[in-house]
């Protein structure tokens, strides 16, 4: 869903969040900070991002959670992975994200780095906000929740070895749907439908549809290529363990959590969303075509 915002809302503080593992980010942060100050706002750096080697004079330096409370919006410098990492922190605080691509494809990014000056449109109120559905993911071990997180793209339940296969029972609202024998399963949002899910043969889902897709990974036997569920459904994945297999759940590319026999993974629509700032006015389909063309070239 895309919402137009109040043009009169003042922007006083902007958090710049860089990809801390990428070379040359200190320069990108300084260039971005100069623009933000030119447009009349203060610049926040999170303590967790100081290892890029930048001098902190002229910056407000806060712990990440305080930065979420103080910032009017976030400029993420990096690729999709950097935006995914920030989304889990920004969404509960309803802080919008403007992605500036310094990565490869950048499906989620709005600007390329040479287009940086278009940030001015945000200060002028010439933007919309693209609200993207997220997933709430939890692992239940007996009656105890042993793992819980949120995801913008997907939750993946997968074997830990290429030489082992998994058997996963899929349930929807506690009713059996299928049993998948193969490498695992991807549970994706519409945003995640253009990522790993697409590579695994899943459908492309426009963001406003807010469906939850379940896509088998290299399933053995005859199965549908994917299942589509209403955002009001609760999906449960129940692994069956055999042949000393190890099975993990991983969300948005983060470190996997190892499952044990009897664990159940529950996935449902999260109570909040990622808010992406848009200043170009491009539709989802034109952006998809552009990014896929760039990927093939």
DAHU-V185842 format. One record per residue. N is the residue number from 1. RES is the residue in one small letter. D_LAST is the distance of its C-alpha to the last C-alpha in Angstrom with 1 decimal. Layout:
{{N & RES & D_LAST} {N & RES & D_LAST}}
This chain:
{{1 & x & 30.3} {2 & x & 29.9} {3 & x & 33.0} {4 & x & 33.9} {5 & x & 35.8} {6 & x & 39.0} {7 & x & 38.4} {8 & x & 41.5} {9 & x & 40.7} {10 & x & 40.9} {11 & x & 38.4} {12 & x & 40.3} {13 & x & 38.4} {14 & x & 34.7} {15 & x & 33.4} {16 & x & 30.5} {17 & x & 28.9} {18 & x & 26.5} {19 & x & 24.6} {20 & x & 27.5} {21 & x & 25.7} {22 & x & 23.2} {23 & x & 24.4} {24 & x & 25.1} {25 & x & 25.9} {26 & x & 29.4} {27 & x & 28.1} {28 & x & 25.8} {29 & x & 28.8} {30 & x & 31.2} {31 & x & 29.0} {32 & x & 28.7} {33 & x & 32.4} {34 & x & 33.5} {35 & x & 31.9} {36 & x & 33.4} {37 & x & 36.8} {38 & x & 36.5} {39 & x & 36.2} {40 & x & 39.4} {41 & x & 38.5} {42 & x & 39.2} {43 & x & 36.5} {44 & x & 36.8} {45 & x & 35.4} {46 & x & 36.0} {47 & x & 38.0} {48 & x & 35.5} {49 & x & 32.8} {50 & x & 35.1} {51 & x & 33.9} {52 & x & 31.2} {53 & x & 34.1} {54 & x & 34.6} {55 & x & 38.0} {56 & x & 39.3} {57 & x & 41.6} {58 & x & 40.9} {59 & x & 39.2} {60 & x & 40.8} {61 & x & 40.3} {62 & x & 40.9} {63 & x & 40.4} {64 & x & 37.4} {65 & x & 39.7} {66 & x & 41.6} {67 & x & 38.4} {68 & x & 37.4} {69 & x & 40.8} {70 & x & 40.8} {71 & x & 37.3} {72 & x & 36.7} {73 & x & 32.9} {74 & x & 30.4} {75 & x & 27.5} {76 & x & 25.2} {77 & x & 23.2} {78 & x & 20.5} {79 & x & 17.9} {80 & x & 18.7} {81 & x & 21.0} {82 & x & 23.1} {83 & x & 23.5} {84 & x & 24.5} {85 & x & 27.0} {86 & x & 28.5} {87 & x & 28.7} {88 & x & 31.4} {89 & x & 33.6} {90 & x & 32.9} {91 & x & 33.3} {92 & x & 37.0} {93 & x & 37.9} {94 & x & 35.9} {95 & x & 34.2} {96 & x & 31.1} {97 & x & 27.8} {98 & x & 25.5} {99 & x & 22.2} {100 & x & 20.7} {101 & x & 17.3} {102 & x & 17.4} {103 & x & 15.3} {104 & x & 11.8} {105 & x & 10.9} {106 & x & 14.4} {107 & x & 15.3} {108 & x & 18.9} {109 & x & 18.7} {110 & x & 19.9} {111 & x & 19.2} {112 & x & 17.1} {113 & x & 19.6} {114 & x & 19.9} {115 & x & 21.0} {116 & x & 23.7} {117 & x & 26.6} {118 & x & 25.8} {119 & x & 27.7} {120 & x & 30.7} {121 & x & 30.2} {122 & x & 31.2} {123 & x & 34.4} {124 & x & 35.1} {125 & x & 34.7} {126 & x & 31.8} {127 & x & 29.9} {128 & x & 29.8} {129 & x & 29.7} {130 & x & 27.5} {131 & x & 29.6} {132 & x & 27.8} {133 & x & 29.9} {134 & x & 30.4} {135 & x & 32.0} {136 & x & 35.3} {137 & x & 35.4} {138 & x & 38.6} {139 & x & 40.0} {140 & x & 43.6} {141 & x & 45.8} {142 & x & 49.1} {143 & x & 49.9} {144 & x & 48.1} {145 & x & 44.7} {146 & x & 43.3} {147 & x & 39.8} {148 & x & 38.4} {149 & x & 35.3} {150 & x & 33.0} {151 & x & 29.3} {152 & x & 26.7} {153 & x & 24.1} {154 & x & 26.0} {155 & x & 28.8} {156 & x & 28.1} {157 & x & 31.1} {158 & x & 30.3} {159 & x & 32.1} {160 & x & 32.2} {161 & x & 31.9} {162 & x & 29.6} {163 & x & 32.9} {164 & x & 34.4} {165 & x & 34.0} {166 & x & 35.2} {167 & x & 37.3} {168 & x & 36.7} {169 & x & 38.9} {170 & x & 37.3} {171 & x & 39.7} {172 & x & 39.5} {173 & x & 42.5} {174 & x & 44.2} {175 & x & 44.0} {176 & x & 42.4} {177 & x & 39.1} {178 & x & 38.0} {179 & x & 37.9} {180 & x & 34.6} {181 & x & 34.8} {182 & x & 31.6} {183 & x & 29.4} {184 & x & 29.9} {185 & x & 29.0} {186 & x & 26.7} {187 & x & 28.5} {188 & x & 26.1} {189 & x & 26.4} {190 & x & 24.4} {191 & x & 22.4} {192 & x & 21.8} {193 & x & 20.9} {194 & x & 17.2} {195 & x & 17.4} {196 & x & 19.0} {197 & x & 20.8} {198 & x & 17.9} {199 & x & 16.8} {200 & x & 20.5} {201 & x & 20.6} {202 & x & 22.1} {203 & x & 22.1} {204 & x & 20.3} {205 & x & 23.3} {206 & x & 23.7} {207 & x & 25.3} {208 & x & 28.6} {209 & x & 29.3} {210 & x & 30.0} {211 & x & 30.1} {212 & x & 30.1} {213 & x & 28.1} {214 & x & 29.2} {215 & x & 26.7} {216 & x & 27.9} {217 & x & 26.0} {218 & x & 26.5} {219 & x & 29.8} {220 & x & 32.4} {221 & x & 34.2} {222 & x & 33.7} {223 & x & 32.4} {224 & x & 30.5} {225 & x & 26.8} {226 & x & 27.7} {227 & x & 30.6} {228 & x & 30.7} {229 & x & 33.6} {230 & x & 35.2} {231 & x & 34.8} {232 & x & 38.6} {233 & x & 38.5} {234 & x & 38.9} {235 & x & 36.9} {236 & x & 38.5} {237 & x & 37.2} {238 & x & 40.0} {239 & x & 39.1} {240 & x & 41.5} {241 & x & 41.8} {242 & x & 42.6} {243 & x & 42.0} {244 & x & 41.8} {245 & x & 38.4} {246 & x & 37.1} {247 & x & 35.3} {248 & x & 33.6} {249 & x & 32.5} {250 & x & 29.7} {251 & x & 28.6} {252 & x & 25.4} {253 & x & 24.7} {254 & x & 28.1} {255 & x & 30.6} {256 & x & 31.9} {257 & x & 35.4} {258 & x & 37.2} {259 & x & 39.1} {260 & x & 42.5} {261 & x & 44.4} {262 & x & 45.4} {263 & x & 42.8} {264 & x & 41.3} {265 & x & 38.0} {266 & x & 38.4} {267 & x & 35.5} {268 & x & 36.2} {269 & x & 35.0} {270 & x & 35.6} {271 & x & 38.2} {272 & x & 35.8} {273 & x & 32.2} {274 & x & 29.5} {275 & x & 29.6} {276 & x & 26.4} {277 & x & 27.0} {278 & x & 25.1} {279 & x & 25.5} {280 & x & 22.9} {281 & x & 24.2} {282 & x & 20.9} {283 & x & 21.5} {284 & x & 20.1} {285 & x & 18.4} {286 & x & 16.7} {287 & x & 15.5} {288 & x & 14.3} {289 & x & 12.4} {290 & x & 10.8} {291 & x & 10.0} {292 & x & 8.7} {293 & x & 6.3} {294 & x & 5.2} {295 & x & 5.6} {296 & x & 3.8} {297 & x & 0.0}}
